[in-house]
Amino acid sequence: MSNANFSITRLSNVLKSDSPHSPRRPNIGLQLLVWIGAAVLLCVATAPNFPSLVNESVGDDFGSLFVSIPIIALLILIFGLRRREFADALSEREAGSKLPIRLLGASGIFVLVALEPLTAQSLAGSGLAVVSTFYFTSLAVSPSAWRFMLPYTIVYATAVGAPAILLWAFGEPLAALSSALSAKFVGVVGPAVVWQGTQFELLSKSGELVSGVVTPGCSSITSVTMFIGLLVLMHLDMKKDAESTVKLAVAGVLALTLLNSVRILILLWVGYEYGSGALWGVHDWLGYAMFLGFFLAVLPVYARMGRRDFPYSVNTGTP
């Protein structure tokens, strides 16, 4: 009798799903393609100079835009870990009209276009415009996904805007701290270096005078904010408990601060051995390489830490 009831229930569900009155599951791939395509096109109006600002900034820090590709790939990978929940969010059917959400998205785009002369003045402003463009476009194209997209938008917007604020507020003290730590390390295992605050001078083996300044941009702010941003994204995607995330965040900030001083020590050794040209050549990519190695080492550690149910998961109403 129970088997018969089960068969009847299954047949009833199949008939309901095939009913012409039952709502269809939307084409997720098409919605995703429309969203990304529309957002990219709208960025031409909301943040037209963003690519040139990124290329200039990355070139200053790493030497070329090419070296940022692995970081971009990591962001895509982390977002891709929740692709099923993203698909569920796109197909979620909410009660009430979606028109207000679509209008909010369209209004947001118009506001961004009006603010373009202001946001175009800096990389942070232009980056915030790009992040906001993608979010407002998602509201217009796929309003059901607004809850899913909101945490990512907040994280990305914070990651874009925070470094500029932190450099302004803490750049000089952190540069001084990095210089002091580096001076301690150099005094133990490094060449003879003369320090005056954040300025340094040394003679290379060939007799060349090598000098430089540890600027706020050379402090650990960039790597720390990048790490915290990636950690929060992993917290969202891997559904880790808050205690594990906070512990790793504190340990990561301390470790990256020390690693930055180690980076300066390595640069000083390169300058001592091969001269200033080699020092500045290595400077363009060493910090990036060390950060990427650190993050890849942290990733499996975090994967083994505590896990819990995460409040941002989408309830589709299915058992």
C-alpha positions as CSV (number, residue, x, y, z in Angstrom):
1,M,0.0,0.0,0.0
2,S,2.8,2.4,0.9
3,N,4.5,1.7,-2.5
4,A,1.3,2.5,-4.3
5,N,0.9,5.8,-2.4
6,F,4.5,6.6,-3.3
7,S,4.0,5.9,-7.0
8,I,0.8,8.1,-7.0
9,T,2.7,10.9,-5.3
10,R,5.5,10.8,-7.8
11,L,3.0,10.7,-10.7
12,S,1.2,13.7,-9.3
13,N,4.4,15.6,-9.0
14,V,5.4,14.8,-12.6
15,L,1.9,15.9,-13.8
16,K,2.2,19.2,-11.8
17,S,5.6,19.9,-13.3
18,D,4.4,19.3,-16.8
19,S,1.3,21.3,-16.3
20,P,1.1,24.3,-18.6
21,H,0.1,26.5,-15.6
22,S,3.2,25.5,-13.6
23,P,5.9,28.2,-13.7
24,R,9.0,27.3,-15.7
25,R,12.5,27.3,-14.3
26,P,14.3,30.2,-16.1
27,N,17.3,29.8,-18.3
28,I,20.1,30.4,-15.8
29,G,22.9,30.5,-18.4
30,L,21.0,33.1,-20.5
31,Q,20.3,35.3,-17.4
32,L,23.9,35.1,-16.4
33,L,25.1,36.0,-19.9
34,V,22.7,38.9,-20.2
35,W,23.7,40.2,-16.7
36,I,27.4,40.1,-17.4
37,G,27.1,41.5,-20.9
38,A,24.8,44.3,-19.9
39,A,27.0,45.2,-16.9
40,V,30.1,45.4,-19.0
41,L,28.4,47.6,-21.6
42,L,27.0,49.9,-18.9
43,C,30.5,50.2,-17.3
44,V,31.5,52.1,-20.5
45,A,29.1,54.8,-19.3
46,T,29.6,54.5,-15.5
47,A,33.4,53.9,-15.3
48,P,35.0,54.5,-18.8
49,N,38.5,55.0,-17.5
50,F,38.6,52.1,-15.1
51,P,40.8,49.8,-17.2
52,S,43.5,52.5,-17.6
53,L,43.4,53.3,-13.9
54,V,43.8,49.6,-13.0
55,N,46.6,49.1,-15.5
56,E,48.4,52.2,-14.1
57,S,47.9,51.1,-10.5
58,V,48.9,47.4,-11.1
59,G,51.9,48.5,-13.1
60,D,53.1,50.7,-10.3
61,D,52.8,47.8,-7.8
62,F,53.6,44.7,-9.8
63,G,55.1,45.8,-13.1
64,S,52.3,44.8,-15.4
65,L,48.6,43.9,-15.5
66,F,49.4,40.3,-16.4
67,V,50.4,39.4,-12.9
68,S,47.0,40.2,-11.5
69,I,45.3,37.5,-13.5
70,P,45.8,34.7,-10.8
71,I,44.1,37.0,-8.3
72,I,41.2,37.6,-10.6
73,A,41.0,33.8,-11.3
74,L,40.9,33.2,-7.5
75,L,37.9,35.6,-7.2
76,I,36.1,33.8,-10.0
77,L,36.8,30.5,-8.4
78,I,35.6,31.5,-5.0
79,F,32.4,32.9,-6.5
80,G,32.0,29.7,-8.6
81,L,31.9,27.6,-5.4
82,R,28.4,28.8,-4.9
83,R,27.2,28.4,-8.4
84,R,24.3,26.1,-7.5
85,E,23.1,28.5,-4.8
86,F,23.4,31.3,-7.4
87,A,21.3,29.3,-9.8
88,D,18.7,28.7,-7.1
89,A,18.7,32.4,-6.3
90,L,18.0,33.2,-10.0
91,S,15.2,30.8,-10.1
92,E,13.6,31.6,-6.7
93,R,10.0,32.8,-7.0
94,E,9.1,35.5,-4.6
95,A,5.6,36.7,-3.8
96,G,4.8,40.2,-5.1
97,S,5.9,42.2,-8.0
98,K,9.6,42.4,-9.0
99,L,9.0,45.8,-10.7
100,P,10.2,47.9,-7.7
101,I,13.5,46.0,-7.6
102,R,14.0,46.4,-11.3
103,L,13.3,50.1,-11.1
104,L,15.8,50.4,-8.2
105,G,18.4,48.8,-10.4
106,A,17.7,51.1,-13.3
107,S,17.7,54.2,-11.1
108,G,21.0,53.1,-9.6
109,I,22.6,53.0,-13.1
110,F,21.3,56.5,-13.9
111,V,22.8,57.8,-10.6
112,L,26.2,56.2,-11.4
113,V,26.2,57.8,-14.9
114,A,25.5,61.2,-13.3
115,L,28.3,60.7,-10.8
116,E,30.8,59.5,-13.4
117,P,32.8,62.8,-13.5
118,L,33.3,62.4,-9.7
119,T,34.1,58.7,-9.5
120,A,36.4,58.9,-12.5
121,Q,38.9,60.9,-10.5
122,S,40.4,57.9,-8.6
123,L,40.8,54.2,-8.9
124,A,38.8,53.6,-5.8
125,G,35.9,55.7,-7.0
126,S,35.9,54.1,-10.4
127,G,36.1,50.6,-8.9
128,L,33.1,51.4,-6.7
129,A,31.2,52.4,-9.8
130,V,32.1,49.1,-11.5
131,V,31.0,47.1,-8.5
132,S,27.8,49.1,-8.1
133,T,27.1,48.8,-11.9
134,F,27.2,45.0,-11.7
135,Y,24.9,44.9,-8.7
136,F,22.3,47.4,-10.0
137,T,22.4,45.5,-13.3
138,S,21.7,42.2,-11.5
139,L,18.7,43.9,-9.9
140,A,17.3,44.9,-13.3
141,V,18.0,41.6,-15.0
142,S,17.5,39.0,-12.2
143,P,15.8,40.7,-9.2
144,S,15.3,37.4,-7.4
145,A,19.1,37.2,-6.8
146,W,19.4,40.5,-4.8
147,R,19.9,38.7,-1.5
148,F,22.5,36.4,-2.9
149,M,24.4,39.3,-4.6
150,L,24.3,41.8,-1.7
151,P,27.0,40.2,0.5
152,Y,29.4,39.9,-2.5
153,T,28.7,43.5,-3.4
154,I,29.5,44.8,0.1
155,V,32.7,42.7,0.2
156,Y,33.9,43.9,-3.2
157,A,33.0,47.5,-2.6
158,T,34.8,47.4,0.8
159,A,37.9,45.8,-0.8
160,V,37.9,48.5,-3.5
161,G,37.4,51.5,-1.2
162,A,39.2,50.4,2.0
163,P,42.9,50.5,0.8
164,A,42.7,54.2,-0.1
165,I,41.2,55.1,3.3
166,L,43.6,52.9,5.2
167,L,46.6,54.3,3.3
168,W,45.5,57.8,4.2
169,A,44.9,56.9,7.9
170,F,47.6,54.3,8.7
171,G,50.0,54.4,5.8
172,E,52.8,56.4,7.4
173,P,52.7,54.5,10.7
174,L,52.7,51.1,9.0
175,A,55.5,52.2,6.7
176,A,57.5,53.2,9.8
177,L,56.7,49.9,11.5
178,S,57.8,48.0,8.4
179,S,61.1,50.0,8.3
180,A,61.7,49.3,12.0
181,L,61.1,45.6,11.6
182,S,63.2,45.4,8.5
183,A,66.1,47.2,10.3
184,K,65.9,44.6,13.0
185,F,66.1,41.8,10.5
186,V,68.9,43.4,8.6
187,G,70.8,43.9,11.8
188,V,70.8,40.1,12.3
189,V,71.1,38.6,8.8
190,G,71.4,41.4,6.3
191,P,74.0,43.7,4.8
192,A,75.2,47.0,6.3
193,V,72.3,49.4,5.8
194,V,72.0,53.0,7.1
195,W,68.4,53.9,8.1
196,Q,66.9,57.3,8.6
197,G,63.3,56.7,9.5
198,T,61.8,55.1,6.4
199,Q,64.8,56.0,4.2
200,F,67.6,53.5,3.6
201,E,71.1,53.6,2.0
202,L,73.6,50.8,1.4
203,L,76.6,50.1,-0.8
204,S,76.4,47.2,-3.2
205,K,79.2,44.8,-3.8
206,S,80.2,46.7,-6.9
207,G,80.3,50.0,-4.9
208,E,77.1,51.4,-6.2
209,L,75.1,53.5,-3.7
210,V,71.6,52.0,-3.4
211,S,68.9,54.1,-1.7
212,G,65.2,54.2,-1.4
213,V,62.2,55.0,0.8
214,V,59.6,52.6,2.4
215,T,56.5,54.5,1.4
216,P,52.9,53.9,2.7
217,G,52.3,52.0,-0.6
218,C,55.1,49.6,0.4
219,S,53.6,48.9,3.8
220,S,51.4,45.8,4.2
221,I,48.1,47.6,3.7
222,T,47.5,46.3,0.2
223,S,48.2,42.7,1.0
224,V,46.3,42.8,4.2
225,T,43.1,44.3,2.7
226,M,43.3,41.8,-0.2
227,F,43.7,38.9,2.2
228,I,40.8,40.1,4.4
229,G,38.6,40.5,1.3
230,L,39.4,37.0,0.1
231,L,38.9,35.5,3.5
232,V,35.4,37.1,3.8
233,L,34.5,35.6,0.4
234,M,35.7,32.2,1.5
235,H,33.7,32.6,4.7
236,L,30.6,33.2,2.5
237,D,31.4,30.3,0.2
238,M,32.8,27.7,2.5
239,K,30.3,28.4,5.2
240,K,32.9,28.6,8.0
241,D,32.0,29.7,11.6
242,A,32.8,33.3,12.6
243,E,35.3,32.2,15.3
244,S,37.5,30.4,12.8
245,T,37.4,33.3,10.3
246,V,38.3,35.9,13.0
247,K,41.2,33.8,14.3
248,L,42.6,33.3,10.8
249,A,42.1,37.0,10.0
250,V,44.1,38.1,13.1
251,A,46.9,35.6,12.4
252,G,46.9,36.6,8.7
253,V,47.3,40.3,9.4
254,L,50.2,39.6,11.8
255,A,51.9,37.2,9.4
256,L,51.5,39.5,6.4
257,T,53.0,42.4,8.4
258,L,56.1,40.3,9.2
259,L,56.2,39.0,5.6
260,N,56.3,42.5,4.3
261,S,59.4,43.2,6.4
262,V,61.0,39.9,5.1
263,R,60.2,41.2,1.6
264,I,62.1,44.4,2.3
265,L,65.0,42.4,3.7
266,I,65.1,40.3,0.5
267,L,65.1,43.4,-1.6
268,L,68.0,44.9,0.4
269,W,70.0,41.7,-0.1
270,V,69.2,41.8,-3.9
271,G,70.4,45.5,-4.0
272,Y,73.5,44.6,-2.1
273,E,74.4,41.7,-4.4
274,Y,73.3,43.1,-7.8
275,G,72.7,46.8,-7.5
276,S,69.7,49.1,-7.6
277,G,68.5,48.0,-11.0
278,A,68.0,44.4,-9.8
279,L,66.4,45.7,-6.5
280,W,63.7,47.6,-8.4
281,G,63.2,44.9,-10.9
282,V,62.5,42.3,-8.2
283,H,60.4,44.9,-6.3
284,D,57.8,44.9,-9.1
285,W,56.7,41.3,-8.4
286,L,58.2,40.0,-5.2
287,G,55.4,41.2,-2.8
288,Y,52.8,39.8,-5.2
289,A,54.5,36.4,-5.4
290,M,54.9,36.2,-1.6
291,F,51.2,37.1,-1.1
292,L,50.0,34.5,-3.6
293,G,52.2,31.9,-1.9
294,F,50.9,32.8,1.5
295,F,47.2,32.7,0.4
296,L,47.6,29.3,-1.2
297,A,49.2,28.0,2.0
298,V,46.4,29.4,4.1
299,L,43.6,28.0,1.9
300,P,43.9,24.3,2.9
301,V,44.3,25.4,6.6
302,Y,41.0,27.3,6.4
303,A,39.3,24.4,4.6
304,R,39.9,22.2,7.6
305,M,38.6,24.7,10.2
306,G,35.1,24.8,11.7
307,R,32.0,24.9,9.5
308,R,28.4,25.8,10.2
309,D,25.2,26.5,8.4
310,F,25.4,29.9,6.8
311,P,22.5,32.4,6.9
312,Y,22.9,33.6,3.3
313,S,22.0,30.3,1.7
314,V,18.9,30.5,-0.4
315,N,15.7,28.8,0.6
316,T,14.1,27.6,-2.6
317,G,11.2,25.9,-0.9
318,T,12.2,22.4,-2.1
319,P,12.7,19.6,0.5
